[in-house]
């Protein structure tokens, strides 16, 4: 449908389509009259919030009339200690998506190139197009980043290179040596972003914690989130780690009070509850095995995942399968918008939720 005001809008918006989130439970139940539905569409933590987080949030409710600490001083101090970095190099965000958007607004504009992999996270092109940057998409290799192909596309106009490790929606990952060699090969004027939203789920010993490389690469930005393993998706809190000079620029475009008080105290409490994190990771590992085994029994292929989801090749149009699952009260995520029309992404849920999904999928198929 045409928009009468598109001529008055910024040029990058003409081809831009809004990000479509997973369908909320309440919407599905309202539309179809279904009760007891389950949502496995948005890579959320099925454990529910940590008791320490709940207590911290409840204790802060009496202060809801006050503005948040705009600089998130206490949260940045805790993060600085955890990562052994200068607090001046930490940028807080309304989820890590907020930080990714700041990066695009600071380092990209018309005439600059934004480089990322095929099947990369949808926010990279969305934020890049919004500021008028040209998209450069490197072909993937087996659904994963092909670093050689990406390096070959870096040129004089490359402003930002985006890498998600592990990647969403494919669940693939890059090992330490490959990723470090790639970053070392980039010109120092190119900003490289490593999005580590799912890093807490990875147990492989050769997986890098790129935040440890910040002193070696002043052009590096690492983003993290509390929405996944820490179970705080509703509160929207994430952060970026970088050289203080980069953080200074990001903070110039950061909205005032972008991380609310409840999110700040929740994040601090979450960082202090490593038992909850360990339970989340263990539950996810067992859930991935449960889903992979069940999908294989149905004769379907899937992309081996290092996140908290499994992306399944249905061998046919995934949208129709998703619609049939919705009628059974199971919300999943077709990923045709990523150029994967036959794939369905399912988040790891509780064991009984995973079992219900597999039963519903078998019924639909």
C-alpha positions in Angstrom: 0.0 0.0 0.0 1.4 3.4 -1.0 2.1 6.1 1.6 1.1 9.6 0.8 4.0 11.1 2.9 6.8 8.9 1.5 8.2 11.8 -0.5 8.6 13.8 2.6 10.4 11.0 4.5 14.1 10.3 4.6 15.3 8.5 1.4 16.2 5.3 3.2 12.7 4.7 4.4 11.2 4.0 1.0 12.4 0.4 0.8 12.3 -0.2 4.6 9.9 -2.6 6.1 9.2 -2.7 9.8 10.7 -5.5 11.9 7.9 -8.0 12.6 8.2 -9.6 16.1 6.8 -13.0 17.1 3.1 -13.1 17.7 2.2 -12.4 21.3 0.3 -15.2 23.2 -2.6 -12.8 24.0 -3.1 -12.0 20.3 -3.2 -15.6 19.2 -5.6 -16.5 22.0 -7.8 -13.5 21.1 -7.8 -14.2 17.4 -8.5 -18.0 17.5 -10.1 -18.4 20.9 -7.3 -20.6 22.0 -6.3 -21.1 25.7 -3.1 -22.5 27.0 -1.0 -21.7 24.0 2.8 -21.7 24.1 5.2 -19.2 22.5 8.4 -20.5 21.0 8.9 -17.7 18.5 11.1 -15.0 20.1 14.1 -16.8 21.6 13.0 -15.9 25.2 14.2 -17.6 28.3 11.5 -20.1 29.4 12.6 -20.2 33.1 11.0 -16.9 34.0 12.9 -14.2 35.8 15.4 -14.9 38.5 14.0 -14.5 42.1 16.8 -12.0 42.8 15.7 -10.0 39.8 12.1 -10.0 41.0 13.1 -8.9 44.5 15.2 -6.1 43.1 12.4 -4.8 40.9 9.8 -5.0 43.6 12.1 -3.0 45.9 12.4 -0.2 43.3 8.7 0.2 42.5 8.2 2.9 45.1 10.6 5.1 43.1 8.6 5.0 39.8 8.0 8.8 40.0 11.7 9.4 39.6 13.6 9.5 36.3 16.2 6.8 35.8 19.9 7.4 36.2 20.5 8.6 32.7 24.1 7.5 32.7 23.4 4.1 34.3 26.3 4.7 36.7 25.9 1.6 38.9 25.2 -0.7 36.1 28.2 0.5 34.1 30.4 0.0 37.2 29.2 -3.6 37.6 29.7 -4.3 33.9 33.2 -2.6 33.9 34.3 -4.9 36.8 32.8 -8.0 35.1 34.6 -7.3 31.8 37.6 -5.6 33.2 37.1 -2.5 31.1 36.9 1.3 31.5 33.4 2.3 32.4 33.8 5.1 29.9 33.8 2.4 27.2 30.3 1.1 28.1 27.2 2.3 26.3 23.9 1.1 27.7 20.9 0.5 25.5 17.2 -0.3 25.5 18.2 -3.8 24.6 21.3 -4.4 22.5 19.2 -3.5 19.4 19.3 0.1 20.7 23.1 0.1 20.7 23.1 -1.4 17.2 20.9 1.4 16.0 23.2 4.0 17.6 26.2 2.5 15.8 24.4 2.8 12.5 23.5 6.5 13.2 27.0 7.3 14.1 29.1 5.5 11.6 26.8 5.1 8.5 25.2 7.6 6.1 24.4 8.0 2.4 27.5 7.0 0.4 28.8 4.6 3.1 28.5 0.8 3.0 27.1 -1.5 5.6 28.5 -5.0 5.3 27.0 -8.2 6.7 26.4 -11.8 5.9 23.4 -13.4 4.1 21.0 -14.7 6.8 22.3 -12.1 9.3 20.2 -10.5 12.0 17.5 -8.3 10.5 18.3 -5.2 12.5 21.6 -4.7 10.6 19.9 -3.9 7.3 17.0 -2.1 9.0 19.2 0.4 10.9 21.5 0.8 7.9 18.8 1.6 5.5 17.2 4.0 7.9 20.3 6.2 7.6 20.7 5.9 3.9 23.7 3.5 3.8 24.2 1.1 1.0 23.8 -2.6 1.9 26.6 -5.1 1.0 25.5 -8.7 1.7 28.1 -11.4 1.5 26.9 -14.9 0.5 26.8 -17.3 3.4 28.5 -20.7 3.4 26.3 -23.5 4.8 24.1 -20.8 6.4 27.2 -19.4 8.3 29.4 -16.3 7.8 31.9 -16.8 5.0 34.6 -14.5 6.3 36.7 -14.7 3.1 33.7 -13.5 1.1 33.1 -10.7 3.6 36.7 -9.6 3.5 36.7 -9.5 -0.3 33.7 -7.0 -0.1 35.4 -4.5 2.2 36.3 -1.3 0.3 37.0 2.4 0.8 33.4 3.1 1.5 32.8 0.4 4.1 31.7 2.0 7.3 30.6 -0.9 9.5 31.0 -4.7 9.3 28.4 -6.6 11.4 28.9 -10.1 12.7 26.6 -12.0 15.1 28.4 -14.8 16.9 26.3 -17.0 17.4 24.1 -15.8 14.6 20.3 -15.4 14.6 18.3 -17.0 12.9 20.7 -19.7 11.8 22.4 -20.5 15.2 25.8 -20.9 13.5 29.0 -19.6 15.1 32.6 -18.6 14.3 35.6 -20.0 16.2 38.3 -17.9 17.9 41.1 -18.1 15.4 38.9 -17.5 12.3 37.2 -14.4 13.8 40.4 -12.9 15.2 42.2 -13.3 11.9 39.3 -11.6 10.1 39.2 -8.6 12.5 43.0 -8.3 12.1 42.6 -8.1 8.4 40.3 -5.2 8.4 41.4 -1.6 7.9 41.5 0.3 11.2 39.0 2.9 9.8 36.3 0.2 9.5 34.1 -0.3 12.5 33.6 -4.0 13.3 30.6 -5.0 15.4 30.5 -8.4 17.0 27.0 -9.1 18.3 27.2 -11.6 21.2 23.6 -11.7 22.2 23.7 -15.5 22.4 27.3 -16.0 23.7 26.2 -17.3 27.2 24.7 -20.5 25.6 28.0 -21.5 23.9 30.1 -24.1 25.7 32.7 -24.9 23.0 36.2 -24.1 24.2 37.3 -22.5 20.9 34.5 -19.9 21.1 35.8 -16.4 21.6 34.8 -13.8 24.1 35.5 -10.9 21.9 35.3 -8.4 24.8 38.8 -9.6 25.7 40.1 -8.1 22.4 39.1 -4.5 22.9 42.6 -3.3 23.8 43.9 -4.9 20.6 41.3 -3.4 18.2 40.2 0.2 18.9 37.7 -0.1 16.0 35.9 -3.0 17.7 32.4 -2.8 19.3 31.0 -5.8 21.2 27.3 -5.9 22.0 25.6 -8.0 24.7 22.0 -8.3 26.0 20.1 -9.4 29.1 17.2 -10.6 27.0 18.3 -14.1 26.4 20.1 -16.2 29.0 19.5 -13.7 31.8 15.7 -13.7 31.1 15.0 -10.0 31.0 13.5 -9.6 27.5 10.5 -7.6 28.8 12.7 -5.0 30.4 14.8 -4.2 27.4 18.4 -3.8 28.6 21.7 -4.4 26.7 25.0 -2.7 26.3 28.0 -2.1 24.1 31.7 -2.4 24.9 34.2 -0.4 23.0 37.1 2.1 23.1 35.9 5.1 25.2 36.2 7.4 22.1 33.6 5.2 20.3 31.4 5.1 23.4 31.6 8.9 23.5 30.2 9.2 20.0 27.5 6.6 20.7 26.4 8.5 23.8 26.0 11.7 21.7 23.1 10.0 19.8 21.8 7.9 22.7 18.4 9.0 23.9 18.2 10.4 27.5 17.0 7.9 30.0 17.0 5.1 27.4 17.3 2.4 30.0 14.6 2.6 32.7 15.2 2.2 36.4 13.7 -1.3 36.7 15.8 -2.5 33.9 18.9 -1.2 35.5 18.3 -2.7 38.9 17.2 -6.0 37.3 20.4 -6.2 35.2 22.6 -5.7 38.2 20.7 -8.3 40.1 20.8 -10.7 37.2 24.6 -10.4 36.9 24.8 -11.4 40.6 22.8 -14.6 40.1 25.1 -16.9 38.3 23.2 -20.0 39.5 20.2 -18.8 37.5 22.4 -18.3 34.4 23.9 -21.8 34.8 20.3 -23.3 35.1 19.3 -21.4 32.0 22.3 -22.7 30.0 21.8 -26.3 31.1 18.0 -26.2 30.4 18.8 -24.8 26.9 21.4 -27.5 26.2 19.0 -30.3 27.1 16.2 -28.5 25.1 18.3 -28.3 22.0 19.0 -32.0 22.2 15.3 -32.8 22.7 14.3 -30.7 19.7 17.0 -32.0 17.4 16.2 -35.6 18.3 12.5 -35.1 17.7 13.0 -33.2 14.5 15.3 -36.0 13.2 12.7 -38.6 14.0 10.3 -36.7 11.8 12.8 -37.0 8.9 13.6 -33.3 8.9 17.0 -31.5 8.6 18.0 -28.6 10.8 20.9 -26.2 11.2 23.1 -27.2 14.2 22.5 -24.3 16.7 24.6 -22.7 19.4 21.9 -20.3 20.4 18.6 -20.9 22.3 16.6 -22.0 19.2 16.7 -24.5 16.4 16.1 -23.6 12.7 14.4 -26.5 10.9 14.3 -27.1 7.2 10.7 -28.3 6.5 11.4 -28.9 2.8 8.3 -26.9 1.9 6.7 -23.5 2.6 7.1 -22.8 6.3 4.4 -20.2 6.5 1.6 -22.7 5.9 3.1 -25.0 8.5 3.4 -22.1 11.0 -0.2 -21.2 10.4 -1.3 -24.7 11.1 0.7 -24.8 14.3 -0.9 -21.6 15.4 -4.3 -23.2 15.2 -2.9 -25.8 17.6 -1.8 -23.1 20.0 1.9 -23.3 19.2 3.7 -20.0 18.1 6.9 -20.5 16.1 8.7 -18.3 13.7 8.9 -18.8 9.9 12.0 -17.0 8.6 11.1 -16.3 4.9 12.0 -12.6 5.6 15.6 -13.9 5.9 15.5 -15.5 2.5 14.7 -18.9 4.0 11.1 -19.7 3.0 11.3 -23.4 3.9 12.7 -22.9 7.4 11.0 -22.6 10.7 12.8 -21.2 13.8 11.6 -22.6 17.1 12.9 -21.3 20.4 13.9 -23.7 23.2 11.1 -23.9 25.8 10.5 -26.0 28.9 10.7 -29.8 28.3 6.9 -30.1 28.1 6.7 -27.1 25.7 9.3 -28.7 23.4 7.4 -32.0 23.5 4.1 -30.2 22.7 5.8 -28.5 19.7 7.1 -31.8 18.4 3.7 -33.4 18.8 2.0 -30.5 17.0 4.6 -30.5 14.2 4.1 -34.3 13.6 0.3 -33.8 13.5 0.6 -30.9 11.0 3.1 -32.7 8.8 
